[in-house]
Amino acid sequence: MNKDETLAARRELLGRNLSIAYRDPVQIVRGEMQYLFDDEGRRYLDAYNNVAHVGHCHPRVVAAGVGQMRLLNTNTRYLHDVIIRYAERLTATLPDPLSVCYFVNSGSEANELALRLARAHTKARDLVVLDHAYHGNTTTLIDISPYKHHGPGGDGPPSWVHKAPLFDAEAAVETVKRIKNLSGFIAESMPSVAGQIVLPQDYLARVYQAVRAAGGVCIADEVQTGYGRIGTHFWAFEYYGVVPDIVVLGKPIGNGHPIGAVITTREIAESFDNGMEFFSTFGGNTVSCAIGLAVLDVVQEEKLQAHALEVGNHLLDGLRDLQTRYDLIREVRGSGFFIGVELGTRMIADNVVNYMRDQGVLLGTDGPEHNVLKIRPPMPFTIEDADLLLGVLGGAIEQERK
């Protein structure tokens, strides 16, 4: 089908609230590392798809999946070594006492499980979340995601969900202290849909201390920021010098293959082992674990964390230079390949991303006002790619000034 036919069929066969990017949608047929190719053979620089963490269709990841699929694909009711190797490698990247793994299929499923772990351990229910947070698409996770339940179609939070402000640690601590039945606090270490936010340096330390004093546990949602994306650290929570009680991982750890994981302490895992079996049909299957191992191998062996820091710093320098020249840019923030560029209005941001799409560079928008350009490319993104992005972005902003 051509693009118009595909779009018409999508509208007929799929739910209408399944969003699509760009005024002129792109029909993608192939991916290769940091590039995507449409049905007419045009190449696009992908500057915001962080799901393909080590690059679209990375050959080592593809080979690992194909090889294991030819051999065996089964669940965790049977013994197999690949899940043990994956758990060993994964926990080796985390500080003590984070040592027990649960494997699932998505970040949403992982966050659901994290809440179950917290409630089993504390015997409490109430939860503190960050303003503008998003943690997944299930009913419970919409309940704890202000980005959704305070937006169009939302009904607000249930009584057991309490919202803390993003930048005011003192107010967040006071929110925690007012709760009598606290199970925990969940936060993206660097909030993403809130606009690619780096929290104040002492924010998590102060809130974590208050949560633990109130009997709760601290959950770090690293779905968007883990595996070296921020450049300075392998995990974004390390940037703040804190250690959570539960860590949630999702899409990037499978490079597009559906994998999620929860890592916690032995103490919390023992509380969860309360007689009710835990089983995820596809979580921890042999193919997923082989792919997960390959992604981790690539990240570490190709030194992608250091690469993200070097290229990310170059890109941030260029963006800040643009900011000095164009007052349409309110703020540039982020670290490594986790960058936000806040523009004046949503309309300006929409115009910019659509102009850049027409020039072959793919970006998206986020933030409470939908006016923040999100730049989260696959990790092979190069300095030459960064320079291309900067040049096209400059042209987009010049176009907006006319």
Order of alpha helices (4+ residues) and beta strands (2+ residues): alpha-beta-beta-beta-alpha-alpha-beta-alpha-beta-alpha-alpha-beta-alpha-beta-alpha-beta-beta-beta-alpha-alpha-alpha-beta-beta-alpha-beta-beta-beta-alpha
